[in-house]
Amino acid sequence: MKTFSKPHVAVVGATGAVGTTMLSILEERDFPIASLRLMASERSAGRIVETKWGPIVIEDLATADPSGIDIALFSAGGARSKQYAPKFADAGVAVIDNSSAFRMDDDVPLVVAGVNDAAITSHKGIVANPNCTTMALLMAAGPLHDAAGLKSMIATSYQSVSGSGKTGMDELERQTEFFAEDLSALASGDWEDPGGDLYQRPIAFNVLPLAGSITDQGYTDEEWKLVNETRKILDRQDIAVEPTCVRVPVMVGHGIAASMWFDDPVSADVATEILASAPGVQVWDDSKVPTPIDSAGIDDVLVGRVRETIGFRGGISLFASGDNLRKGAALNAIELAELLLER
């Protein structure tokens, strides 16, 4: 494996919500950088971005030469990752990709920093960042799995609109302003549809029990990510996962309600102790309920409502919330880059 001391770094997709967050986190964490390059689509090429490392001109990804880059942080969407990440890897670049393009590739490790760090050592040029919902959930489920062996889980996500990018955030803002003109109509049923290009139903003042696109067996791609990525990250293919993914009118921060059962029963007190000592996790008791708005802008995943199951005994129920742009995407990517430096 190629080793680095002070690497040459590229941020690919530098003008998007996750890309700009990557840049700010690199600065916050004082990541050691020999040189920094920023890349995006032709539309953004030529723009100058002021950074801690000086002004940087955004390059057109389509024509950029990856020579000389040590680590590339990709957040340019699945199609561009499939097209360009292998090219970067073939040039000797360690690619950390935030899209879904390579997550289920057997030759690509899928890594949550703090949960399955050792998996990164098997990379062959590309490391995959998990889905933002899976990431927040696994920050809680991973330590419990290590202690007791996760065998089944029911998980319902409450996903913010930033998971759909800036378009989702803009749509929520516009629809909120539209409905605010006559809030009484929401109670009487006389509301008018504000229109939208992104979601099947209005998102403002509403809950959409369908996040993602319908695929196999009536489940969405977001739901299948919870199933397949959980199994790969925890290296156990027989974990039974029953997922439901919901879109909610929150700007930033995903929440996940999960009930989990283990090979060895775990009490609420023991589960709380395990979670309280887990890296990147804050445990909040019922006097300080963790919510998505609390998790926005911070690195840690918040976990609360830890309790023993009552319908099917022997399990643990909890609620986890994390910033989907930070730990759910940009922060984890940079933590993986830090792991590469350490190893």
C-alpha positions in Angstrom: 0.0 0.0 0.0 1.2 3.5 -0.8 2.2 5.5 2.2 2.0 9.3 2.8 3.4 11.8 5.2 2.1 15.1 3.9 0.0 14.2 0.8 -1.1 16.0 -2.3 -4.9 16.1 -2.0 -7.8 16.7 -4.4 -11.4 17.3 -3.6 -13.6 16.2 -6.5 -17.1 17.6 -6.6 -15.7 20.6 -4.7 -18.7 22.9 -5.3 -21.4 20.6 -4.0 -22.8 20.5 -0.5 -20.6 17.6 0.6 -17.5 18.9 -1.3 -17.7 22.3 0.4 -18.1 20.6 3.7 -15.1 18.4 3.0 -13.0 21.6 2.4 -14.2 23.2 5.6 -13.4 20.0 7.6 -10.0 19.7 6.1 -9.3 23.2 7.4 -10.9 22.6 10.8 -8.9 19.4 11.4 -5.7 21.0 10.2 -5.2 18.1 7.8 -1.6 17.9 6.6 -1.6 18.9 2.9 1.4 19.4 0.6 -0.9 20.8 -2.1 -4.6 21.0 -2.7 -6.5 20.7 -6.0 -10.3 21.3 -6.4 -12.3 19.7 -9.3 -15.9 20.0 -10.4 -17.9 20.0 -13.6 -17.1 22.2 -16.6 -19.8 24.6 -15.3 -17.8 25.5 -12.2 -14.3 25.3 -13.8 -12.3 28.5 -13.6 -13.9 29.7 -10.4 -11.5 30.7 -7.7 -12.0 29.4 -4.1 -10.3 31.0 -1.2 -8.8 28.4 1.1 -6.4 28.0 4.1 -3.9 27.0 1.5 -4.4 30.1 -0.7 -6.7 30.8 -3.7 -7.3 27.7 -5.8 -8.8 27.6 -9.3 -11.4 24.9 -9.8 -10.4 22.4 -12.5 -12.7 20.7 -15.0 -12.8 17.0 -13.8 -13.3 15.8 -17.4 -9.9 17.1 -18.4 -8.0 17.1 -15.1 -4.7 15.1 -14.9 -4.6 13.0 -11.7 -0.8 12.8 -11.8 0.9 13.8 -8.6 -2.2 13.4 -6.4 -1.9 11.1 -3.4 -5.5 11.2 -2.0 -8.7 12.2 -3.8 -11.9 12.8 -1.9 -14.7 12.2 -4.4 -18.2 13.5 -4.0 -19.3 14.1 -7.5 -22.1 11.6 -7.8 -22.2 7.9 -8.8 -21.9 8.4 -12.6 -18.8 10.6 -12.4 -17.3 8.3 -9.8 -17.7 5.3 -12.0 -16.2 7.2 -14.9 -13.3 8.9 -13.2 -12.4 7.2 -9.9 -10.8 4.1 -11.7 -8.7 6.5 -13.8 -7.4 8.2 -10.6 -6.8 4.8 -8.9 -4.9 3.6 -12.0 -2.7 6.7 -11.7 -1.7 5.7 -8.1 -4.2 7.9 -6.3 -6.0 6.6 -3.2 -9.6 7.4 -3.9 -12.2 7.8 -1.1 -15.5 7.8 -2.8 -18.7 9.2 -1.3 -21.1 7.9 -3.9 -22.9 4.5 -4.1 -20.8 3.5 -7.1 -18.4 1.0 -5.5 -20.0 0.3 -2.1 -21.0 -3.3 -2.9 -17.9 -4.1 -5.0 -16.2 -7.0 -3.4 -12.8 -5.5 -4.1 -13.7 -2.1 -2.4 -13.7 -1.8 1.4 -16.8 0.0 2.8 -15.5 1.7 6.0 -17.1 3.6 8.9 -14.2 5.3 10.8 -14.4 4.1 14.3 -16.4 0.9 13.5 -14.4 -1.2 11.0 -11.1 0.7 10.5 -9.1 -2.4 9.7 -11.0 -3.0 6.5 -9.3 0.0 4.9 -6.0 -2.0 4.7 -7.4 -4.2 1.9 -8.1 -1.3 -0.5 -6.8 -1.6 -4.1 -7.0 2.1 -4.9 -10.7 2.9 -4.0 -12.3 3.1 -0.6 -16.1 3.6 -0.3 -17.9 5.8 2.1 -21.2 4.3 3.3 -24.6 5.8 2.8 -25.2 8.7 5.3 -28.1 6.8 7.0 -26.2 3.6 7.4 -23.3 5.6 8.8 -25.3 7.2 11.6 -26.9 3.9 12.5 -23.7 1.9 12.4 -22.0 4.3 14.8 -24.5 2.8 17.4 -25.0 -0.7 16.0 -21.3 -1.3 15.4 -20.1 -1.2 19.0 -23.1 -3.3 20.2 -22.3 -5.8 17.5 -18.7 -6.1 18.6 -19.9 -6.8 22.1 -22.8 -9.1 21.5 -23.2 -10.1 17.9 -26.0 -8.3 16.0 -28.3 -10.9 14.4 -31.5 -8.9 13.5 -32.7 -5.3 13.3 -35.7 -3.2 12.5 -34.7 0.3 11.4 -36.7 3.3 10.4 -34.9 6.3 9.1 -36.1 9.9 9.2 -33.9 11.5 6.5 -33.4 15.3 6.0 -33.8 17.0 2.7 -30.1 17.7 2.4 -29.8 14.0 1.6 -31.2 15.1 -1.7 -28.6 17.9 -2.1 -29.2 21.6 -2.4 -32.3 20.9 -4.6 -34.0 19.2 -1.6 -33.1 22.1 0.7 -34.4 24.7 -1.7 -37.6 22.8 -2.2 -38.3 22.6 1.5 -37.6 26.3 1.9 -39.9 27.3 -0.9 -42.8 25.0 0.1 -42.5 26.1 3.8 -42.9 29.7 2.7 -45.8 28.8 0.4 -47.7 27.0 3.2 -46.9 29.7 5.8 -49.2 32.0 3.9 -52.2 30.0 5.1 -51.3 27.5 7.8 -55.0 26.9 8.6 -55.5 25.2 5.3 -53.1 22.4 6.5 -55.6 21.6 9.3 -58.8 21.9 7.2 -57.5 20.0 4.2 -58.0 22.9 1.9 -54.4 23.4 1.1 -53.1 23.8 -2.5 -50.2 21.8 -3.8 -47.1 24.0 -3.8 -45.6 21.9 -6.6 -42.2 20.4 -6.7 -39.8 18.6 -9.0 -38.1 16.4 -6.5 -40.5 14.6 -4.2 -43.7 12.7 -4.9 -45.7 14.7 -2.3 -45.1 18.0 -0.6 -42.2 17.8 2.0 -43.0 21.0 4.0 -45.1 20.3 7.1 -45.3 16.7 5.9 -43.6 13.2 6.2 -43.0 11.1 3.1 -42.8 7.4 3.8 -40.7 6.8 0.7 -37.1 8.0 0.5 -35.3 7.0 -2.6 -36.5 5.1 -5.6 -38.6 1.9 -5.6 -36.5 -1.2 -6.6 -36.7 -4.9 -5.7 -39.7 -6.3 -3.7 -41.2 -2.8 -3.2 -38.3 -1.5 -1.2 -36.4 1.6 -2.1 -32.7 1.9 -2.9 -32.2 3.7 0.3 -33.8 0.8 2.2 -31.6 -1.8 0.4 -28.5 0.3 1.4 -29.4 -0.2 5.0 -29.6 -3.9 4.5 -26.6 -4.6 2.3 -24.2 -2.0 3.7 -24.9 -3.1 7.3 -24.0 -6.7 6.4 -20.8 -5.7 4.6 -19.5 -3.2 7.2 -20.2 -5.6 10.1 -18.9 -8.6 8.0 -21.9 -10.7 8.7 -24.2 -11.6 5.8 -26.9 -13.3 7.9 -28.0 -10.1 9.8 -31.7 -9.7 9.2 -32.5 -6.1 8.5 -36.1 -4.8 8.1 -35.8 -1.2 6.8 -38.2 1.7 6.2 -36.8 5.0 5.0 -38.8 8.2 5.5 -38.1 11.8 4.2 -38.9 14.5 6.8 -39.0 18.3 6.7 -35.5 18.8 8.3 -32.7 20.7 6.6 -29.7 18.8 7.9 -29.5 15.7 10.2 -30.8 12.2 9.8 -32.5 10.3 12.6 -32.9 6.5 12.8 -35.1 4.5 15.2 -33.8 1.0 15.5 -34.6 -2.2 17.5 -31.8 -4.7 17.6 -31.4 -8.3 18.7 -28.1 -10.0 19.5 -26.5 -13.5 19.8 -26.0 -12.6 23.5 -28.8 -10.6 25.2 -27.7 -7.1 26.3 -29.3 -5.0 29.1 -30.1 -1.3 28.6 -27.5 -0.4 31.2 -24.8 -2.4 29.5 -25.7 -1.1 26.1 -25.5 2.4 27.4 -22.1 1.8 28.9 -20.9 0.4 25.5 -22.2 3.3 23.6 -20.9 5.9 26.0 -17.3 4.6 25.5 -17.7 4.3 21.7 -15.6 6.8 19.6 -17.7 9.5 17.9 -20.8 8.9 19.9 -22.6 11.0 22.5 -25.2 9.3 24.7 -28.1 11.5 25.7 -30.5 10.5 28.4 -34.3 11.1 28.2 -33.9 14.5 29.8 -32.0 15.6 26.7 -33.5 13.9 23.7 -31.2 13.6 20.7 -32.8 15.1 17.5 -31.5 15.9 14.0 -31.3 19.6 14.7 -29.1 18.9 17.7 -26.7 16.8 15.5 -26.4 19.4 12.7 -23.0 20.9 12.5 -21.3 18.6 14.9 -19.1 15.6 14.3 -20.5 13.1 16.9 -23.6 10.9 16.4 -26.1 11.4 19.1 -27.7 8.3 20.6 -30.6 8.2 23.1 -33.9 6.5 24.1 -31.8 3.4 24.9 -34.2 0.8 26.3 -34.9 -2.9 26.3 -37.5 -4.2 23.8 -40.9 -5.2 25.1 -42.6 -6.8 22.0 -39.9 -9.3 21.4 -37.8 -9.5 24.5 -34.0 -9.6 24.7 -33.2 -6.7 22.3 -32.3 -3.0 22.5 -34.2 -0.1 21.0 -32.6 3.3 20.5 -32.6 6.5 18.4 -29.5 7.8 16.7 -29.1 11.1 14.9 -26.2 12.4 12.9 -25.3 15.2 10.5 -25.6 13.6 7.1 -23.2 16.1 5.5 -20.5 15.7 8.2 -20.2 12.2 9.7 -22.6 10.9 7.1 -20.4 12.0 4.3 -17.5 14.6 4.4 -16.2 13.9 7.9 -16.0 10.2 7.5 -14.2 10.6 4.2 -11.6 12.7 5.8 -11.3 10.3 8.8 -10.6 7.6 6.3 -7.9 9.8 4.7 -6.4 10.1 8.2 -6.5 6.4 8.6 -4.5 6.1 5.4 -1.9 8.5 6.8 -1.7 6.5 10.1 -1.3 3.1 8.3 
